[in-house]
Amino acid sequence: MKTIMIIEDDAAIRDSLQELLESEGYNVILAEHGQVALSFLETNQKLDAILLDLSMPVMDGKTFLREITRLFPALGRLPIIIMTAAGPGEIPRDYAKERVLRKPLDVDELISKIEMVTEAAQIL
Amino acid sequence: MINVEDKNLRNLFAQTPEMFCILKGPDHVFEFVNEAHIKALGFDATGKGVRVAQPESVEVHGILDEVYTSGVTAHLHEIPVTLGTSLRYFDLTYAARKDQTGKINGIMILGSEVTNRVLADEKVKRAHENLVRILMQAPAGVAYLKGDALVFEIVNNRYIEIIGKGDFIKGKPLREAFAELEEKTKVILEDVYITGKPFSAREFPATIKRANGLETVYFDFSAERINDPYGKPEGVVVFGYDVTEQVTLRKSFEQNANQILLINESVPQVIWTADALGKLNYTNARWTEYSASNNPTDWINFVHPEDIERVKKIWGHSIESGAPYETEFRLLRKDGVYHWFLVRASPVRDESGNISKWYGSCTDIEAQKKVVSELELEKELRDQFVSMLSHDLRNPLSAAKINAQIIRRLGGDSEKITSSAGRIVDNLNRANNMIENLLDANKIKAGGKLQLQMEEVGLNSLVEDVLIDLATVHGDRFQVQSNSDVINGHWSADGIRRIMENLCNNAVKYGDERTPIEVRLEQQDGKVKIAVHNYGNAISEEDQKKLFDPYQRTVDVAQGQITGWGLGLTLVRGVAEAHGGMVEVRSVAGDGTTFTVLIPLDSRANNASGV
């Protein structure tokens, strides 16, 4: 079973995504912001993908991306899909289009992107 | 008896200082000459005829002949007589001398030399003539008023000119020549004559009757009495310069200066002047009221410490270059509060173009500054609010959409559940589009450029997709024409979609519903043209001008039932411009309306966030 971590401060989205992904057969771990997610990664790094909201309190998505690269270089290949309500300007410049989801999220697009990145990671 | 008398007479005349001689016969032979005669002639002419003794004295030869012939006594006054080589003057009396029968037998001459007197008189006369000539030509007006009636005896041309009465005054007494003159002025001249005390005045006003009527003129003038050799008054000499022009000019300048001063003191601004080196030398009362300072030079002490360096630099630059001075800075009010001022100054240049002074003003703009900063703050808050609200709205939309989609997936074969869930998703998307449009329009309104993700797009298929979606809502009214089956370029697919949706929705809203909506795609010269045309009422030229401004609706539309926020065309323009393109409208009665978007084939270079 593949494990997806959802880092999202909005409880309604977090819980909805959990329900959706579990019904799709994924194991789901929840974090309400970047700091919680980093703490989790200190003890457990068995993940297949991360769904990351950009705008969050305590530690936002951009900071999280920077910190995970710094603290866990071994996770360099872990696919991280960004979820954002903001325009293209908010997304890190060289970020692959395949790993960006615009809010409001489209379930079909979300599932196909998760499938794609987790399969690709497996092949690698 | 006669001899005795004759002898006595000769004795008397021999002693007298007057010249005396007796001539005898028609040849005027000197029979008797006295000492004075010998002295005058330089020799004793006794026994010689006049023509022999004084052949050069031709002036008197004829007169002697005449007296001898006629017997009429001749009194000669200051007669010139040549003696030797010099011309001398004499007062002479020639009287015929008769014998006992009454027959003329000689001439008696009595006289005195007056050469010195005549020469002195001539000198005086010549000096007088010279003086008059000089006075006549003098650049000042000169007049000589003679006697106690002050008759204008001599007036030079300049005097006639400045008085402006022509020759009329010549020979007239003062009170006749200047009947109109103020009494006190006439008295002044009469007093000079009576008392001998000279008078002089500058810019002396006088009312004079000229061709055009009474005029007030100004003179620098002086009057002085002329005395005869015995100290008795003879007349008054008047010298005058016409200074009317200068006085008028000065008076009008003084009046202007007074008016300027009055204006300076009545305006609400601080008015100041500075010398060429930038040192302030005048401030109006406003400055004292504001700062409680009476000293124009210490203004810099009132400038806010944070502004001083900047102000000194700008002011210094203007003084050096002569460039007009304009800046804003804070000045300390007497109650310790700083107000913002708009400060301006312009240089005043002299005839040779050098700056002679600066005129400046300070306008209190504290109130404006406050309003502007409040407006800016309000705008910033509003933008933040809109952006935050729309950002935050996306989260509940997102959650709702996920769940609607979960329901749709769970619905399985139940058509009712899937279609209801589908409608929920469609409406959530619609709400999201509104938020997106509002955000983007706000950005365009603020002068910002939309940031779009440019990617490779096939225009024909994209447009077909949009039109299929629109046809499900509006019916099959859309017709597409293209000059190429495949038009590929680098654009924002989302952006092109929004352009198409907005233009087509407008065409449906405002077009004639019985007619088709024509979409035309053209690729040409590295550019792509997307035109959407509808039939129906034309848009007035005035409305066309503001069509692309945010929140604008044409009058007809505003009164009708058509809904929307009036952001559509603003977005179309914003998206077109973010592609490095443009949009234009052509609307003609009977021909319908066409919106045309023109964008380059590759828009990546035109958008900052382009990949």
Interface residues (C-beta under 8 A of the other chain):
Chain A: D10 A12 I13 S16 L17 E19 L20 S23 S55 A85 A86 G87 P88 G89 R93 K97 K103 P104 L105 D106 V107 D108
Chain B: H391 R394 N395 P396 L397 S398 A399 A400 K401 I402 N403 Q405 I406 R409 L428 N429 N432 L439 Q451 L452 Q453 E455 S609 V611
